[in-house]
Amino acid sequence: MITIDELKAKLGGMKTAVDDLRDALSIEASEKRLAELEHQMTMPGFYDDQDRSQKIISEMGEVKNKLERFGKLSTQYEEAETLLEMIEEENDPALAAEGEEAVNGVEKAIDELQLMTMLNGEYDHNNAILTFHAGTGGTEAQDWAEMLYRMYTRWAEAHGYSVEVLDVLDGDEAGIKSASMMVKGPNAYGMLKSEHGVHRLVRISPFDANARRQTSFSSLEVMPELDNNINIEINPADIEMQVYRSSGAGGQHINKTSSAIRVTHLPTGITVNMQDEKSQIQNRASAMAVLQSRLLVLRHEEEAKKKKELAGDIKASWGDQMRSYVLHPYQMVKDLRTGYETSQTQAVFDGDINAFIEAGIRWRHEQRRAAETEE
């Protein structure tokens, strides 16, 4: 059993991390910024400009959340410090478990806030557009693509994000050939951008009468939704647009009318489908917005001339895989970049992937730091 002295030493070692977080999160500057935003809200005509007022309200929510989380951490640290002193004065080893729980709570809060400081990319605060593509393999791969679609939907909903279906193309017999959805909420793109890549599944095929083991691939593309003030110029002559009848999820999500839009950017070959429950005009606008996001990603890749900082086009092949999901002959999900793994495969498929996402964020942060050091 851990002793009180050991707990005090462990907590004392966290003081530097708390102080570093105060600086990294710019707590004093954030307090001043919050006061400025609150003052702007009291000005006459604040709501006359809806775009401006919404941006201010959104920023205020993010600043408040940051301050509240750091305030909670500071309180946790002080309470843990007081508790350990009390336990030491009473000389009651039986209370050591309570002290250990308090110290571990501080450590967890520090980890969570450190993660927040890593979400500092240019578009990390934006909503995220997720696009799923089944790899080669027919029904097997299409079923796997739908499993991934469900997994990320469940993760998003469990963490307070809203999910808007943008497009679904059903599989021939089961699953989906492709699908796109918007994950809306603070730092959605920052949280999910490390999830882009090819996901590999190994299992006994439910579609094989001989119950043979199958390997399937599906890719996930993650892009930021662009703000209205970010404009990627697109020459109308470079666009080919088609209208078709919607179909998806048995009609559960998609309105089956001739309002679906397929936009192809001829110079790059990028294609965007949009068949949400909207009019043809709205679908066209949404498709063009997604196309802008994809072209922005492409531009960043070309300018950077280094490992992707944003998700780009992904080919579903063995060499590109980033995570492996094995159901036979053993059960294991392993991230091939970070090394994080778990045997709780069903929990993962039900959306319990936060540990993978956090490991991915830390991995990307280290990759970025290493690249900066090389430069």
Secondary structure, 3 states (H helix, E strand, C coil): CCCHHHHHHHHHHCHHHHHHHHHHCCHHHHHHHHHHHHHHHCCCCHHHCHHHHHHHHHHHHHHHHHHHHHHHHHHHHHHHHHHHHHHHHHCCHHHHHHHHHHHHHHHHHHHHHHHHHHCCCCCCCCCEEEEEEECCCCHHHHHHHHHHHHHHHHHHHHCCCEEEEEEEEECCCCCEEEEEEEEECCCHHHHHHHHCEEEEEEEECCCCCCCCEEEEEEEEEEEECCCCCCCCCCCHHHEEEEEECCCCHHHCCCCCCCCEEEEEECCCCEEEEECCCCCHHHHHHHHHHHHHHHHHHHHHHHHHCCCCCCCCCCCCCHHHEEEEEECCCCCEEEECCCCCEECCHHHHHCCCCHHHHHHHHHHHHHHHHHHHHHC
